[in-house]
């Protein structure tokens, strides 16, 4: 009996120590800057300054260079989330392999803006394999009659709280074959033909993906849009945005 009580006591102490260590690790994690691999069209985009001014982040830039693909993607291993807004960029075989490993094998968190669904020439399947939808080009039908709206799941979604929908620049894209784990939060287009504009995806492996058809110009003109994208970065990485906010 004494032996069993001793073993039980040791087990309880071990659990307490593990729980304490886990709590310290979580607190330490929230205190550290969020490492973001930035793959935008404009390396000096104002949104990056907005992030650095308001949140504890460390930005790792990966920008296209002629005949060099996208130098800087090597930093993906030290980043918790990728911010992607390239458009049919060329990548070297090594860069393509690294990005596929990060997103398909390591299940790295991803936030995509506009062109992200067709970001790489060497990997056209990224739309379906990672974002969970098939990209079909622009939706120009009835351009002057198009509207934008919250979907039922988006109206009270914390990522969009306080956001007032507006038509994205250059109109929606057409997306089909949405994966079962895609949750559409906002749509735009025509009645009966609304297209996904904002969605989240949480895969069975736990990978978190956020996509918005809003573009880099929309980020410049809309404070709300900047807030939503900042929220999405921390949501995708599983981090507490408020704890990362600079006072």
C-alpha positions as CSV (number, residue, x, y, z in Angstrom):
1,X,0.0,0.0,0.0
2,X,2.8,2.4,1.0
3,X,4.5,1.6,-2.3
4,X,1.4,2.4,-4.3
5,X,0.8,5.7,-2.4
6,X,4.4,6.6,-3.1
7,X,4.1,6.0,-6.8
8,X,0.8,8.0,-6.8
9,X,2.5,10.9,-5.1
10,X,5.4,10.8,-7.5
11,X,3.0,10.8,-10.5
12,X,1.0,13.7,-9.1
13,X,4.2,15.8,-8.5
14,X,5.3,15.0,-12.1
15,X,2.0,16.1,-13.5
16,X,2.2,19.4,-11.5
17,X,5.7,20.0,-12.7
18,X,4.7,19.4,-16.3
19,X,1.7,21.6,-16.0
20,X,3.8,24.4,-14.5
21,X,6.4,24.0,-17.2
22,X,3.7,24.1,-19.9
23,X,2.2,27.3,-18.4
24,X,5.7,28.9,-18.4
25,X,6.3,27.8,-21.9
26,X,3.0,29.3,-23.1
27,X,3.7,32.5,-21.3
28,X,7.2,32.7,-22.7
29,X,5.9,31.9,-26.2
30,X,3.3,34.8,-26.0
31,X,6.1,37.1,-24.9
32,X,8.3,36.4,-27.9
33,X,7.9,38.2,-31.2
34,X,5.9,36.4,-33.8
35,X,8.2,35.4,-36.7
36,X,6.5,36.1,-40.0
37,X,7.9,35.1,-43.4
38,X,6.8,38.0,-45.6
39,X,6.2,37.3,-49.3
40,X,4.5,40.4,-50.6
41,X,4.6,42.2,-54.0
42,X,5.9,45.4,-52.3
43,X,8.7,45.0,-49.8
44,X,8.0,48.5,-48.4
45,X,4.3,48.0,-48.0
46,X,2.8,50.2,-45.2
47,X,1.2,47.2,-43.6
48,X,4.6,45.9,-42.6
49,X,5.3,49.2,-40.7
50,X,1.8,48.9,-39.2
51,X,2.6,45.4,-37.8
52,X,6.0,46.5,-36.4
53,X,4.5,49.6,-34.8
54,X,1.6,47.8,-33.1
55,X,2.7,44.3,-32.4
56,X,5.8,42.3,-31.3
57,X,6.7,40.7,-34.6
58,X,9.9,39.9,-36.4
59,X,9.5,40.1,-40.2
60,X,11.6,38.0,-42.5
61,X,11.4,39.3,-46.1
62,X,11.4,37.0,-49.1
63,X,11.1,39.1,-52.3
64,X,11.5,38.1,-56.0
65,X,14.8,38.8,-57.8
66,X,15.4,38.3,-61.5
67,X,16.9,34.9,-62.2
68,X,17.1,34.1,-58.5
69,X,13.5,33.1,-57.8
70,X,12.5,34.4,-54.3
71,X,15.6,34.7,-52.1
72,X,14.8,34.7,-48.4
73,X,12.4,31.7,-48.3
74,X,15.1,29.9,-46.4
75,X,13.9,31.7,-43.3
76,X,10.6,29.7,-43.4
77,X,11.9,27.2,-40.8
78,X,12.3,29.9,-38.2
79,X,8.9,31.4,-38.8
80,X,5.6,30.5,-37.3
81,X,3.5,31.9,-40.1
82,X,3.8,32.9,-43.8
83,X,2.2,36.1,-45.2
84,X,1.8,35.5,-48.9
85,X,0.8,37.8,-51.7
86,X,2.9,36.8,-54.7
87,X,1.5,36.3,-58.2
88,X,2.8,33.6,-60.5
89,X,6.3,34.0,-59.4
90,X,9.2,31.8,-60.5
91,X,11.0,29.8,-57.9
92,X,14.1,27.7,-58.1
93,X,13.6,23.9,-57.6
94,X,15.2,24.2,-54.1
95,X,12.8,27.1,-53.1
96,X,9.8,25.2,-54.5
97,X,10.8,22.1,-52.5
98,X,11.3,24.2,-49.3
99,X,7.9,25.8,-49.6
100,X,6.1,22.5,-50.3
101,X,7.8,21.0,-47.3
102,X,6.8,23.9,-45.1
103,X,3.2,23.9,-46.2
104,X,2.4,20.3,-47.0
105,X,4.6,18.3,-44.6
106,X,5.3,20.7,-41.7
107,X,1.8,22.3,-42.0
108,X,3.1,25.8,-41.5
109,X,0.4,28.4,-40.8
110,X,-0.5,30.6,-43.8
111,X,-2.2,33.9,-44.4
112,X,-2.9,34.6,-48.1
113,X,-3.8,37.9,-49.8
114,X,-5.5,38.1,-53.2
115,X,-2.9,36.4,-55.6
116,X,-1.7,33.9,-53.1
117,X,-4.0,31.2,-54.5
118,X,-1.9,31.4,-57.7
119,X,1.4,32.5,-56.2
120,X,3.9,30.2,-57.9
121,X,4.4,29.0,-61.5
122,X,6.1,25.8,-60.3
123,X,3.3,25.0,-57.9
124,X,-0.1,25.8,-59.4
125,X,-1.9,23.3,-57.2
126,X,-1.3,25.4,-54.1
127,X,-4.9,26.7,-54.4
128,X,-6.5,23.3,-53.8
129,X,-3.7,21.7,-51.8
130,X,-3.3,24.4,-49.2
131,X,-6.1,27.0,-49.5
132,X,-8.7,24.4,-50.1
133,X,-10.3,25.9,-53.2
134,X,-9.8,25.9,-57.0
135,X,-8.9,29.3,-58.5
136,X,-10.9,30.1,-61.7
137,X,-9.9,33.7,-62.4
138,X,-11.8,37.0,-62.1
139,X,-15.5,37.2,-61.6
140,X,-16.4,40.2,-63.9
141,X,-20.1,39.3,-64.5
142,X,-22.4,42.2,-63.7
143,X,-19.6,44.4,-62.4
144,X,-21.8,47.4,-61.6
145,X,-24.3,45.3,-59.7
146,X,-22.0,43.3,-57.5
147,X,-22.2,43.4,-53.7
148,X,-20.4,42.0,-50.7
149,X,-21.8,40.4,-47.6
150,X,-21.0,38.5,-44.4
151,X,-21.9,34.8,-44.4
152,X,-23.7,33.5,-41.3
153,X,-20.5,32.2,-39.9
154,X,-18.7,35.4,-40.5
155,X,-21.1,37.9,-39.0
156,X,-19.9,37.3,-35.5
157,X,-16.6,35.8,-36.2
158,X,-13.8,37.2,-33.9
159,X,-11.5,37.7,-36.9
160,X,-14.0,40.1,-38.5
161,X,-15.4,41.8,-35.4
162,X,-15.9,45.5,-36.1
163,X,-15.3,45.1,-39.8
164,X,-17.7,46.6,-42.4
165,X,-17.5,44.8,-45.7
166,X,-16.6,46.7,-48.9
167,X,-16.1,45.5,-52.4
168,X,-12.5,44.4,-52.9
169,X,-10.3,46.0,-55.4
170,X,-10.7,44.8,-59.0
171,X,-13.7,42.6,-58.1
172,X,-13.9,39.0,-56.7
173,X,-12.2,35.9,-58.0
174,X,-14.1,32.8,-58.8
175,X,-13.4,29.8,-56.5
176,X,-14.9,26.4,-56.8
177,X,-14.5,22.9,-55.2
178,X,-14.1,24.2,-51.7
179,X,-12.8,21.6,-49.3
180,X,-15.1,20.5,-46.5
181,X,-12.9,22.1,-43.8
182,X,-13.1,25.6,-45.5
183,X,-15.3,28.0,-43.5
184,X,-16.4,31.0,-45.7
185,X,-16.8,34.2,-43.7
186,X,-17.5,36.7,-46.5
187,X,-18.7,36.6,-50.1
188,X,-19.1,39.0,-53.0
189,X,-20.6,39.0,-56.5
190,X,-24.2,38.6,-57.6
191,X,-27.2,37.0,-55.9
192,X,-27.0,33.3,-56.6
193,X,-23.4,33.6,-57.8
194,X,-21.6,34.9,-54.7
195,X,-17.9,34.1,-54.6
196,X,-15.8,33.5,-51.5
197,X,-13.9,36.6,-50.4
198,X,-12.7,35.7,-46.9
199,X,-12.3,32.2,-45.5
200,X,-10.5,30.1,-42.9
201,X,-9.3,26.6,-43.1
202,X,-8.3,24.3,-40.2
203,X,-7.2,20.9,-41.5
204,X,-7.4,17.6,-39.6
205,X,-3.7,17.9,-39.1
206,X,-4.2,21.2,-37.3
207,X,-2.8,23.5,-40.0
208,X,-4.4,27.0,-40.0
209,X,-4.9,28.9,-43.2
210,X,-6.6,32.3,-43.8
211,X,-7.4,33.8,-47.2
212,X,-8.8,37.1,-48.2
213,X,-9.5,38.4,-51.7
214,X,-8.8,41.9,-50.4
215,X,-5.5,43.1,-51.8
216,X,-2.5,45.2,-50.8
217,X,-4.2,48.4,-52.0
218,X,-7.2,47.7,-49.7
219,X,-4.8,47.3,-46.8
220,X,-3.6,50.8,-47.5
221,X,-7.0,52.5,-47.6
222,X,-8.7,50.5,-44.8
223,X,-7.7,50.5,-41.1
224,X,-10.3,47.8,-40.5
225,X,-8.7,45.6,-43.2
226,X,-5.3,46.0,-41.5
227,X,-6.7,45.0,-38.2
228,X,-8.4,41.9,-39.7
229,X,-5.1,40.8,-41.4
230,X,-3.1,41.3,-38.2
231,X,-5.7,39.2,-36.3
232,X,-5.4,36.5,-38.9
233,X,-1.6,36.2,-38.6
234,X,-1.8,35.6,-34.9
235,X,-4.9,33.3,-35.2
236,X,-3.1,31.2,-37.9
237,X,0.0,30.9,-35.6
238,X,-2.1,30.0,-32.6
239,X,-0.9,33.1,-30.7
240,X,-2.7,35.6,-28.5
241,X,-2.8,38.9,-30.4
242,X,-3.6,41.0,-27.4
243,X,-0.6,39.7,-25.5
244,X,1.6,40.6,-28.5
245,X,0.2,44.2,-28.7
246,X,2.7,46.9,-28.0
247,X,1.5,49.2,-25.2
